[in-house]
Amino acid sequence: MNERFTDDVRNKKIELNCTEILIYQNKGMCLKGYGKIKINSVGTIYLDFICQSAYNLPEIEFFSTKYPKNDLIAEQVLI
């Protein structure tokens, strides 16, 4: 890494364009798309992701279903 890149990271001015991103779980869901890796004002690194295709999604309603329904049941813990 060069000094300019390091300074940009330190000063929270870095944005890395990613033309192809794959987010997956073994034997689970797979998301494909593109985006940017950014650093916010408090120094947190995050991915601004645009999903273009998704495979093996669980059959639940993401916006109205709470999962796990009971956090204390071991079978419902997400891995």
FENTA-V527841 format. One record per residue. PHI is phi in degrees with one decimal (none if undefined). OMEGA is omega as a letter, one per 20 degrees, with the letter a starting at -180 (* if undefined). D_LAST is the distance of its C-alpha to the last C-alpha in Angstrom with 1 decimal. Layout:
BEGIN
phi	omega	d_last
PHI	OMEGA	D_LAST
PHI	OMEGA	D_LAST
END
This chain:
BEGIN
phi	omega	d_last
none	r	34.4
-90.1	a	37.6
-66.0	a	38.8
-64.3	r	38.7
-61.2	r	35.0
-61.3	r	34.3
-64.0	r	36.5
-63.5	r	34.9
-64.9	a	31.4
-61.5	a	33.1
-90.9	r	34.9
60.7	a	31.9
-112.8	a	33.7
-90.5	r	31.5
-139.2	r	30.1
-106.6	r	28.8
-80.1	r	29.1
-114.5	a	26.6
-79.5	r	28.1
-147.1	a	25.1
-128.9	r	21.4
-126.4	r	18.5
-115.9	a	15.0
-147.7	r	12.6
-120.4	r	9.4
-60.1	a	10.3
57.1	a	11.2
-138.6	a	10.1
-75.3	a	12.2
-136.5	r	14.8
-118.9	r	17.0
-122.9	r	20.4
178.1	r	22.9
-146.9	r	24.7
171.7	a	25.1
-134.1	r	26.0
-95.3	a	24.6
-130.5	r	26.3
-123.4	a	26.9
-85.2	a	27.7
-65.5	r	30.5
-100.6	r	28.6
94.1	r	27.2
-79.7	r	23.6
-86.1	r	22.7
-143.4	a	21.1
-110.7	r	21.0
-91.4	a	23.2
-111.7	r	21.8
-110.3	a	23.7
-85.2	r	21.8
-102.8	r	24.3
-153.4	a	22.3
-140.2	a	19.0
-130.6	r	17.9
55.3	r	15.5
-73.1	r	14.9
-66.2	a	13.6
-87.6	r	16.8
-130.5	r	16.6
-89.7	a	19.0
-62.6	a	17.3
-91.6	a	20.3
-129.3	a	21.1
-110.2	r	18.1
-91.3	r	16.1
-136.4	i	12.5
-73.3	a	11.4
-69.0	r	15.0
-135.4	a	14.9
-66.0	a	12.7
-89.5	r	14.2
-91.1	a	13.2
-60.3	a	10.5
-67.1	a	10.0
-96.4	a	9.2
-73.1	r	6.4
-75.1	a	3.8
-102.1	*	0.0
END
